[in-house]
Structures are given as structure tokens and as C-alpha cells.
């Protein structure tokens, strides 16, 4: 007997195939060889030559890259000495040639096996819920805050960064910042300060951080460097840094106007103006970083200055790293400018990736066991192996479709989202049992009428669930958004695709 599939069953099969393609790619991304670029240092040679986040490196100097370990071994062999060497990097998009004495300033990872994206709950990192101090922000203001925050954090070279707007049920707007691999202390340092950078001569502001006054900031070579740390009398080490800053024409003219009437002071080191160029961060004077202004710059329009500073540590390496961090911080604030509002962190969380991974394994095992038990119970109750297998197939289908849509729209699957998927599976099984049970009723009704009655129950339950989930999209300042979204997505998929297909499968089983 030839099996004839209805259009509802065909629709389910087509959506399943598309979901699998969305999750695993076509051809499957698990078959790809190479390493994925997760970040590229801005203004580095690699960046200037065209390497970008998201590209896949397939070979170096003609040697095929199979995985992350292979990539590290090849680079290690290339840079045994400090001599400059030629490096040919092939990606799927471009080929670049570097002449350098050190490894490219990029971070890479193995290519993921699927297109699924996971939240911090599962990969680890930190999350902060942020609001403006003493000010209730409008939607347009929070959008401006998010844009500037993204620029600042991107300048820090962070990867797996998510910054978005959330709100609570009272209409208050917040900024939710999620960073993979960062500690809560790192995150708090990066976003709790307004980051208002000002350069003043006396009480007059010469320039502020941001594109209005800053054309560019030196990041490498002679335009930005750190001196070898020197030991102090107390045993600690100090490292000095200096980098160039290029001012806009307006800022340069402002500098000339402010300095033209300042008297000159003669010193053994040379002739300098009696007032220095002082730096302020969040209205606090940065001690030890003021710059003397040469007599030659008095009243002169100059677009280039040098910002210097220092940092200390117990060891040479500690001092160097501290100076590097401080210099990068100042460079970032000069490039991006200050945040428009003073911020306070409402909630700060840290999530362990180990717990996230264990959670996934436990949920997968528990879900499979639950589905197996339900399938056995259905078989014992109705004595229909085909109906039990159909229920199992439909439940798996719903999960795959949810994951396929999540991959397609790049939705981050966090713990609330996984909980939403479990709710969908439970609801789906319940409604499929309703369909099977209705077909077994001995009333004088046709099979079609019985299925209509079952769907009346299902539709009523669907709208009840959707109405209950909508407030959760904003509850807890959006932290339950994943749960609500996946639940609504799953039960909608069930009503529109899997339940109709399951009812047609049950019809065929009953007719047999």
C-alpha cells in the first residue's frame, strides 16, 4: 500500500529540513576546516590588511589549518626569533601578506559545530543591568547610551559582547550588558564610570574625548609605546607610556587662543609656559600626567600632542601590563568620548561556563528520559506503537524547529530559553495526548469532528499561554525574555505546524 502524505505532513517535513539547514548549515559547518577569527586588534597591521572578526583562516603559508592546535603550532614555528618574516594568511574571503616579527594581533577559536548561539549562562561571563543615576531615561536616550557603550566596549577589543535595551513593567528603561569571559570586576570597571576625558589649561577646556575634538589616536609604533619598567627605591617597578593624539582644527585653534597670553617660564630643561596641560577623568585630576607646554607652541595652532602617563607594579611584568591597561583605557576614552549620563549598576551577575555545560547535559538526558517514559506510557495506555512513535517524532520536531528559528535570527539560547523549550515540549505532549484521546472517544461523532473538538481545546490553551507569557517579556527588566520568547515561539509552531501534522498522522493510523 502506497503511503500518501497530506500537505500538513509535507509542511512539517519541509520546515524540519529547513531547520536542520539553519542549525548545521549547508554544507554542514562541522565539515569545515580552519579556525574562526573572534576578534582583531583595531588599527593593527592585520586589521589594516583586511582581517575581520567572523572570517575563517584556512591556511598559513600554504599549510592547511585543521583546528586551533594546528594553528598555534604553525605560528609558534614561524616566530621562534624576533626577526621579521613573511606570513601569508588565507581566509575564505581574502589572502593577505604580512611582514612582521610577531604573531598577528588576533584571537581565534575552533569553528563551532552548529550555528546555535548560547548566552552567558552557558558559555560563562558577566552580566550587568545598568541605569542612569538620578535620572529616568527616555527610549531615545537609552538608545544613545547603548550606541556609545557599544563603541567603547568594542574599542576594548571585547568579543561575544551584547548590549541591549530592556524595560520593566513600570516603564523604566535599563541597559543590559553581557560579556563572555569577563569577570564582574572587569565589567563594573568598564561601564560604571562615565569616562569623561578633558584636557584643560588652567580652568579652560582645550579638548574633550570623542570625535568632535579628536581626529585620531596613536595605537602602535612610535605613536604609542611603553618604556621598559624601572625599579623604584621601594622595590616596586614603574613603567611610563606615551601616545600621540591628533586634534581637530577647532580644538587646535582653541589651544592657540588659550595659550597666546600665558607667560613663559625659563627652566634648566628649557622654556615652558607657566601653565600646564592638565588631564581630568570624570572631573578628577589625573596626577602626574600633566604636560609642560613648550614656548614654541604658544599661540600656535597645533593638531598633534602627546599624552603620557605611568603605572606601577611589584614586578616588571606587572608594571608593564598595568601601564598597557592604563594607556589603552585613555586611548579608548579619547576615541569614543564620554557616556552621556552617570551610571549605576542595578544588578551584577557572574555565570560559570562549567555550570552551563553541565546544565545542558543534565537537561538533554532528563529530556530524553522524559520523552522515553511518556512514549512508553502512551503505548501502554493506547496499545498503538505507531501513535507512540508519532508523538515522539512530533516532540523532537518542535525542538528542532525552535532551534532552527533561533539559529536563523541569531537568538542567544540562555537558561530561561532552555526552560522555555522544556515547557513547550511538555505542553506539546499534553496536547498530542488530547488529540489521541479524543479520537478514542466512543461518541457518535466522525473522526474529523473529534479532531475539531480536540483543536478547540488546544487553541483555547494556546491563547491562554500566550497572554500569560507576554508580561514576562518585560518582567524582571527583560531577564525572563528568553523564557517568554521561546515558549511563545514553540507553542505557536505547535499550533500552526506540528499539531495539524500530528492530527493527520493520527487519522492515517486510525484508518489503518
C-alpha positions as CSV (number, residue, x, y, z in Angstrom):
1,X,0.0,0.0,0.0
2,X,1.4,3.3,-1.1
3,X,1.7,5.9,1.7
4,X,0.2,9.3,0.7
5,X,1.3,12.3,2.7
6,X,-1.0,15.2,3.3
7,X,0.1,18.8,2.7
8,X,0.2,19.3,6.5
9,X,2.7,16.5,6.9
10,X,4.7,17.7,3.9
11,X,4.8,21.2,5.5
12,X,6.2,19.7,8.7
13,X,8.9,17.8,6.7
14,X,9.9,20.9,4.8
15,X,10.1,23.1,7.9
16,X,12.2,20.3,9.6
17,X,14.7,20.2,6.7
18,X,15.0,24.0,6.7
19,X,15.5,24.0,10.4
20,X,18.3,21.4,10.1
21,X,20.0,23.5,7.4
22,X,19.7,26.6,9.6
23,X,21.2,24.8,12.6
24,X,24.0,22.8,10.9
25,X,24.5,24.9,7.6
26,X,24.7,23.7,4.0
27,X,27.2,22.2,3.6
28,X,27.4,21.4,7.3
29,X,29.8,23.8,9.1
30,X,31.2,20.9,11.1
31,X,32.9,19.7,7.9
32,X,34.8,23.0,7.5
33,X,38.5,23.1,8.3
34,X,40.3,26.1,9.8
35,X,39.9,28.5,12.7
36,X,37.4,31.3,13.3
37,X,38.6,34.8,14.0
38,X,36.8,36.1,17.1
39,X,38.5,39.5,17.3
40,X,41.1,41.7,15.6
41,X,43.0,44.4,17.3
42,X,41.8,47.8,15.9
43,X,44.5,49.7,13.9
44,X,46.8,46.7,13.9
45,X,48.5,45.6,10.6
46,X,46.3,42.6,10.4
47,X,43.2,44.8,10.7
48,X,44.5,47.2,8.1
49,X,45.2,44.4,5.7
50,X,41.6,43.2,5.9
51,X,41.3,40.5,8.6
52,X,38.0,40.8,10.4
53,X,36.0,39.1,13.1
54,X,34.0,36.2,11.7
55,X,36.4,35.2,8.9
56,X,37.8,31.7,8.8
57,X,41.5,31.2,8.3
58,X,42.1,28.1,6.1
59,X,45.9,28.2,5.7
60,X,49.1,29.9,6.7
61,X,52.0,29.9,4.1
62,X,50.2,27.2,2.2
63,X,49.9,24.9,5.3
64,X,46.3,23.8,5.8
65,X,44.7,24.8,9.2
66,X,42.7,21.9,10.6
67,X,42.0,23.1,14.1
68,X,43.1,25.5,16.8
69,X,46.1,23.4,18.0
70,X,47.3,23.1,14.4
71,X,47.1,26.9,14.0
72,X,49.1,27.6,17.2
73,X,51.8,25.1,16.2
74,X,52.3,26.8,12.8
75,X,52.5,30.3,14.3
76,X,54.9,29.1,17.0
77,X,57.3,27.7,14.4
78,X,57.1,31.0,12.4
79,X,58.1,33.3,15.3
80,X,60.9,31.4,17.1
81,X,63.2,34.5,16.8
82,X,62.5,38.3,16.7
83,X,63.4,38.5,13.0
84,X,60.8,39.9,10.6
85,X,59.3,37.2,8.5
86,X,56.7,37.0,5.6
87,X,53.4,35.5,6.6
88,X,50.7,34.6,4.0
89,X,47.3,34.1,5.6
90,X,44.4,32.7,3.5
91,X,40.8,33.1,4.6
92,X,37.7,32.1,2.7
93,X,37.3,35.7,1.5
94,X,40.8,37.1,1.0
95,X,44.6,36.4,1.1
96,X,46.8,38.8,3.0
97,X,50.6,39.1,3.3
98,X,52.2,40.4,6.4
99,X,55.9,41.3,7.1
100,X,56.2,41.1,10.9
101,X,58.3,39.8,13.8
102,X,55.4,38.8,15.9
103,X,52.1,36.8,15.6
104,X,49.1,38.7,14.1
105,X,47.1,40.6,16.8
106,X,44.1,38.4,16.5
107,X,42.2,35.9,18.7
108,X,40.8,32.7,17.1
109,X,38.8,29.7,18.2
110,X,37.8,26.4,16.7
111,X,34.9,26.6,14.2
112,X,31.6,25.9,16.1
113,X,29.8,22.7,15.1
114,X,26.4,24.4,14.7
115,X,25.0,27.9,14.1
116,X,23.4,28.0,17.5
117,X,24.4,30.9,19.8
118,X,24.4,30.5,23.5
119,X,24.0,33.1,26.2
120,X,26.4,33.8,29.1
121,X,24.5,31.3,31.3
122,X,26.0,28.5,29.1
123,X,29.4,29.9,28.0
124,X,30.3,31.9,31.1
125,X,31.0,35.6,31.6
126,X,29.4,38.6,33.3
127,X,26.1,40.4,33.0
128,X,25.2,43.9,34.3
129,X,21.8,45.6,34.5
130,X,22.6,49.4,34.3
131,X,20.5,52.5,34.8
132,X,21.3,56.3,34.8
133,X,21.9,57.9,38.2
134,X,19.1,60.1,39.4
135,X,17.5,60.3,36.0
136,X,14.7,58.4,34.3
137,X,15.8,57.8,30.7
138,X,13.5,58.0,27.7
139,X,13.7,55.4,24.9
140,X,15.7,57.7,22.7
141,X,18.2,58.5,25.5
142,X,18.8,54.8,26.3
143,X,19.4,54.1,22.6
144,X,22.1,56.8,22.5
145,X,23.6,55.4,25.7
146,X,23.7,51.9,24.2
147,X,25.4,53.1,21.0
148,X,28.2,54.9,22.9
149,X,28.6,52.0,25.3
150,X,29.0,49.5,22.3
151,X,31.6,51.7,20.7
152,X,33.6,52.0,23.9
153,X,33.5,48.2,24.7
154,X,34.3,47.3,21.1
155,X,37.4,49.6,21.4
156,X,38.5,47.5,24.3
157,X,38.6,44.6,21.9
158,X,36.0,42.5,23.7
159,X,34.3,39.6,21.9
160,X,30.9,38.0,22.5
161,X,29.5,41.3,23.6
162,X,25.8,42.0,23.8
163,X,24.4,45.4,24.8
164,X,20.6,45.9,24.5
165,X,17.7,47.9,25.9
166,X,15.3,46.3,28.4
167,X,12.5,47.7,30.5
168,X,10.4,46.7,33.4
169,X,6.6,46.6,33.9
170,X,6.7,50.2,35.3
171,X,8.1,51.6,32.0
172,X,11.7,52.1,33.3
173,X,14.4,51.7,30.8
174,X,17.7,49.9,31.5
175,X,20.8,48.9,29.6
176,X,21.7,45.2,29.8
177,X,25.4,44.4,29.1
178,X,26.6,40.9,28.7
179,X,30.3,40.0,28.1
180,X,31.6,36.5,27.7
181,X,34.8,35.7,29.5
182,X,34.9,38.8,31.7
183,X,34.8,39.0,35.5
184,X,32.2,41.1,37.3
185,X,35.0,43.4,38.4
186,X,36.2,43.9,34.8
187,X,32.6,44.7,33.7
188,X,32.0,47.0,36.6
189,X,35.2,49.0,35.9
190,X,34.3,49.3,32.2
191,X,30.8,50.6,32.5
192,X,30.3,52.1,35.9
193,X,32.3,55.2,35.1
194,X,31.1,57.9,32.8
195,X,34.5,58.2,31.2
196,X,34.5,62.0,30.6
197,X,38.0,62.9,29.5
198,X,39.0,66.6,29.5
199,X,42.3,68.4,28.8
200,X,42.5,71.8,30.4
201,X,44.9,74.7,30.7
202,X,44.0,76.4,33.9
203,X,40.2,76.3,34.0
204,X,39.7,76.4,30.3
205,X,39.0,73.2,28.4
206,X,41.2,72.6,25.3
207,X,39.6,69.4,24.1
208,X,37.4,66.5,25.3
209,X,37.3,62.9,24.3
210,X,35.2,61.9,21.3
211,X,35.2,62.5,17.6
212,X,34.2,66.2,17.9
213,X,37.7,67.2,19.1
214,X,39.8,64.0,18.4
215,X,40.7,63.1,14.8
216,X,42.7,60.0,15.7
217,X,44.8,58.4,18.5
218,X,48.1,56.7,18.0
219,X,47.9,53.0,18.8
220,X,51.2,51.4,17.8
221,X,54.8,52.0,16.8
222,X,56.3,55.4,17.5
223,X,52.8,56.9,18.0
224,X,52.2,54.7,21.1
225,X,54.8,53.0,23.2
226,X,55.6,51.8,26.7
227,X,59.1,52.3,28.2
228,X,60.9,49.5,29.9
229,X,59.9,49.4,33.6
230,X,62.3,51.0,36.1
231,X,62.8,49.9,39.7
232,X,61.9,52.4,42.4
233,X,63.5,52.8,45.8
234,X,60.7,50.8,47.5
235,X,61.4,47.8,45.3
236,X,58.4,48.2,43.0
237,X,58.6,49.0,39.3
238,X,57.1,51.8,37.3
239,X,56.5,51.9,33.5
240,X,55.9,55.1,31.6
241,X,53.8,55.3,28.4
242,X,53.2,57.9,25.8
243,X,50.9,58.1,22.7
244,X,50.1,60.7,20.1
245,X,46.7,62.5,19.8
246,X,45.6,64.3,16.7
247,X,43.2,67.2,17.4
248,X,40.5,68.7,15.2
249,X,41.1,72.1,13.7
250,X,38.7,73.7,16.1
251,X,40.5,72.1,19.1
252,X,43.9,73.2,17.8
253,X,42.6,76.8,17.4
254,X,41.2,76.7,20.9
255,X,44.7,75.6,22.1
256,X,46.3,78.5,20.3
257,X,43.7,81.0,21.7
258,X,44.2,79.9,25.3
259,X,48.0,79.8,25.2
260,X,48.7,83.1,23.4
261,X,48.7,85.2,26.6
262,X,50.2,82.8,29.0
263,X,53.7,83.9,30.3
264,X,56.8,81.8,29.7
265,X,59.0,80.3,32.5
266,X,62.7,79.6,31.9
267,X,64.0,76.3,33.4
268,X,67.2,74.3,33.0
269,X,65.3,71.9,30.8
270,X,64.0,74.7,28.5
271,X,61.4,77.5,28.2
272,X,57.9,76.4,29.0
273,X,54.6,78.2,29.7
274,X,53.8,78.6,33.4
275,X,50.6,76.7,33.0
276,X,50.5,73.0,32.0
277,X,48.1,70.9,30.0
278,X,46.2,69.0,32.7
279,X,44.0,65.9,32.2
280,X,40.8,65.1,34.0
281,X,38.8,61.9,34.1
282,X,35.3,62.1,35.3
283,X,36.1,65.5,36.8
284,X,39.0,64.1,38.8
285,X,42.5,65.5,38.1
286,X,45.0,62.8,36.9
287,X,48.1,63.4,39.0
288,X,51.4,63.0,37.4
289,X,50.1,63.2,33.8
290,X,50.2,66.9,33.2
291,X,52.2,68.0,30.2
292,X,54.5,71.0,30.0
293,X,53.8,73.3,27.0
294,X,56.9,74.4,25.1
295,X,57.4,78.1,24.3
296,X,57.3,77.2,20.6
297,X,53.6,76.1,21.0
298,X,52.5,79.4,22.5
299,X,49.6,80.8,20.4
300,X,50.3,78.2,17.7
301,X,47.7,76.1,16.0
302,X,49.0,72.5,16.5
303,X,47.0,69.4,15.7
304,X,49.3,66.9,17.4
305,X,50.1,66.5,21.1
306,X,51.4,63.6,23.2
307,X,49.6,62.2,26.2
308,X,51.8,60.4,28.7
309,X,51.4,58.6,32.0
310,X,52.7,55.8,34.2
311,X,51.7,52.7,36.2
312,X,53.5,50.6,38.8
313,X,53.6,47.0,39.9
314,X,55.5,44.7,42.1
315,X,57.3,43.1,39.2
316,X,58.5,44.4,35.8
317,X,55.8,42.4,34.0
318,X,53.1,43.7,36.4
319,X,54.2,47.3,35.8
320,X,54.2,46.9,32.1
321,X,50.8,45.3,32.0
322,X,49.4,48.0,34.2
323,X,50.8,50.7,32.0
324,X,49.4,48.9,28.9
325,X,45.9,48.7,30.5
326,X,46.0,52.4,31.6
327,X,47.2,53.6,28.2
328,X,44.5,51.5,26.4
329,X,41.9,52.9,28.7
330,X,42.9,56.5,28.0
331,X,43.1,55.8,24.3
332,X,39.6,54.3,24.3
333,X,38.1,57.2,26.2
334,X,39.7,59.7,23.8
335,X,38.4,57.8,20.8
336,X,34.8,57.1,22.0
337,X,34.1,60.1,24.2
338,X,32.2,60.1,27.5
339,X,28.9,58.4,28.3
340,X,26.1,60.9,28.2
341,X,24.9,60.0,31.8
342,X,26.4,58.9,35.0
343,X,25.6,55.2,35.5
344,X,24.9,52.9,38.4
345,X,24.8,49.1,38.3
346,X,21.4,47.7,39.5
347,X,22.4,44.1,39.3
348,X,25.8,42.4,38.6
349,X,26.0,38.6,37.9
350,X,28.7,36.2,37.1
351,X,27.9,32.8,35.4
352,X,30.2,29.8,35.3
353,X,30.6,28.1,32.0
354,X,31.1,24.8,33.7
355,X,27.7,25.0,35.3
356,X,26.2,26.0,32.0
357,X,27.7,23.0,30.2
358,X,26.7,20.6,33.0
359,X,23.2,22.1,32.9
360,X,22.9,21.3,29.1
361,X,24.0,17.7,29.6
362,X,21.5,17.2,32.5
363,X,18.7,18.8,30.6
364,X,19.4,16.7,27.5
365,X,19.5,13.5,29.5
366,X,16.4,14.4,31.5
367,X,14.5,15.4,28.4
368,X,15.3,12.2,26.6
369,X,14.4,10.1,29.6
370,X,11.1,12.0,30.0
371,X,10.2,11.6,26.3
372,X,11.1,7.9,26.6
373,X,8.9,7.4,29.6
374,X,6.0,9.3,28.1
375,X,6.2,7.2,24.9
376,X,6.1,4.0,26.9
377,X,3.1,5.3,28.9
378,X,1.2,6.2,25.8
379,X,1.9,2.8,24.3
380,X,0.7,1.0,27.4
381,X,-2.4,3.2,27.5
382,X,-3.5,3.0,23.8
383,X,-1.6,-0.1,22.6
384,X,-0.6,1.8,19.5
385,X,3.2,1.7,18.7
386,X,2.7,3.9,15.7
387,X,0.9,6.6,17.7
388,X,3.6,6.5,20.4
389,X,6.3,6.9,17.8
390,X,4.4,9.7,16.1
391,X,4.2,11.5,19.4
392,X,7.9,11.1,19.9
393,X,8.7,12.3,16.4
394,X,6.5,15.4,16.7
395,X,8.0,16.4,20.1
396,X,11.5,16.2,18.6
397,X,10.3,18.1,15.6
398,X,9.1,21.0,17.8
399,X,12.5,21.3,19.5
400,X,14.4,21.2,16.1
401,X,12.1,23.9,14.7
402,X,12.6,26.2,17.7
403,X,16.4,25.7,17.4
404,X,16.3,26.3,13.7
405,X,14.4,29.6,14.1
406,X,16.8,30.6,16.9
407,X,19.8,29.9,14.6
408,X,18.1,31.9,11.7
409,X,17.6,35.0,13.8
410,X,20.8,34.6,15.9
411,X,18.8,34.3,19.1
412,X,21.0,33.6,22.2
413,X,19.9,30.5,24.0
414,X,20.3,31.1,27.7
415,X,18.9,29.2,30.7
416,X,15.5,30.8,30.6
417,X,15.3,30.0,26.8
418,X,16.1,26.3,27.6
419,X,13.4,26.3,30.3
420,X,11.0,27.7,27.7
421,X,11.8,24.8,25.3
422,X,11.1,22.3,28.1
423,X,7.8,24.0,28.7
424,X,7.0,23.7,25.0
425,X,7.8,20.0,24.9
426,X,5.6,19.4,27.9
427,X,2.7,21.4,26.5
428,X,3.1,19.7,23.1
429,X,3.0,16.2,24.6
430,X,-0.1,17.1,26.7
431,X,-1.9,18.5,23.6
432,X,-1.0,15.5,21.4
433,X,-2.4,13.2,24.1
434,X,-5.6,15.2,23.9
435,X,-5.7,14.6,20.2
436,X,-5.2,10.8,20.6
437,X,-7.7,10.6,23.5
438,X,-10.4,12.5,21.5
439,X,-10.0,10.1,18.6
440,X,-10.6,7.2,21.0
441,X,-13.9,8.5,22.4
442,X,-16.9,6.2,21.7
443,X,-19.3,9.0,21.0
444,X,-21.3,9.1,17.7
445,X,-19.0,11.6,16.0
446,X,-16.9,11.3,12.9
447,X,-13.1,11.3,13.3
448,X,-13.0,14.8,11.7
449,X,-15.4,16.1,14.3
450,X,-13.4,14.6,17.1
451,X,-10.2,16.3,15.9
452,X,-12.0,19.6,15.6
453,X,-13.1,19.3,19.2
454,X,-9.5,18.5,20.2
455,X,-8.3,21.5,18.4
456,X,-10.8,23.7,20.1
457,X,-9.2,22.7,23.4
458,X,-5.7,23.2,22.0
459,X,-6.5,26.7,20.6
460,X,-8.0,27.8,24.0
461,X,-4.9,26.6,25.8
462,X,-2.7,28.4,23.2
463,X,-4.2,31.8,23.7
464,X,-4.2,31.4,27.5
465,X,-0.5,30.6,27.4
466,X,0.4,33.5,25.0
467,X,-1.4,36.0,27.2
468,X,0.4,34.7,30.3
469,X,3.8,34.9,28.6
470,X,3.5,38.5,27.2
471,X,4.1,40.2,30.5
472,X,7.2,38.1,31.0
473,X,8.9,39.7,28.0
474,X,9.4,42.8,30.2
475,X,9.3,41.3,33.7
476,X,12.5,41.5,35.7
477,X,13.8,44.2,33.3
478,X,13.7,41.7,30.5
479,X,15.8,38.9,32.2
480,X,12.9,36.4,31.5
481,X,12.6,37.5,27.9
482,X,14.3,34.3,26.7
483,X,11.8,32.1,28.5
484,X,8.8,34.0,27.2
485,X,10.1,34.2,23.7
486,X,10.9,30.5,23.2
487,X,7.6,29.5,24.9
488,X,5.6,31.7,22.6
489,X,7.6,30.6,19.6
490,X,7.3,26.9,20.5
491,X,3.5,26.8,21.1
492,X,2.9,28.9,18.0
493,X,4.9,26.5,15.9
494,X,2.9,23.6,17.5
495,X,-0.5,25.2,16.7
496,X,0.4,26.1,13.1
497,X,2.7,23.2,12.1
498,X,3.2,20.2,14.3
499,X,-0.3,19.7,15.8
500,X,-2.0,19.8,12.4
501,X,0.6,17.3,11.0
502,X,0.2,15.1,14.1
503,X,-3.6,15.0,13.7
504,X,-3.2,13.9,10.0
505,X,-0.8,11.2,11.1
506,X,-3.3,10.0,13.8
507,X,-6.0,10.0,11.1
508,X,-4.0,7.6,8.9
509,X,-3.2,5.4,11.9
510,X,-6.9,5.2,12.8
511,X,-7.9,4.4,9.3
512,X,-5.5,1.5,9.2
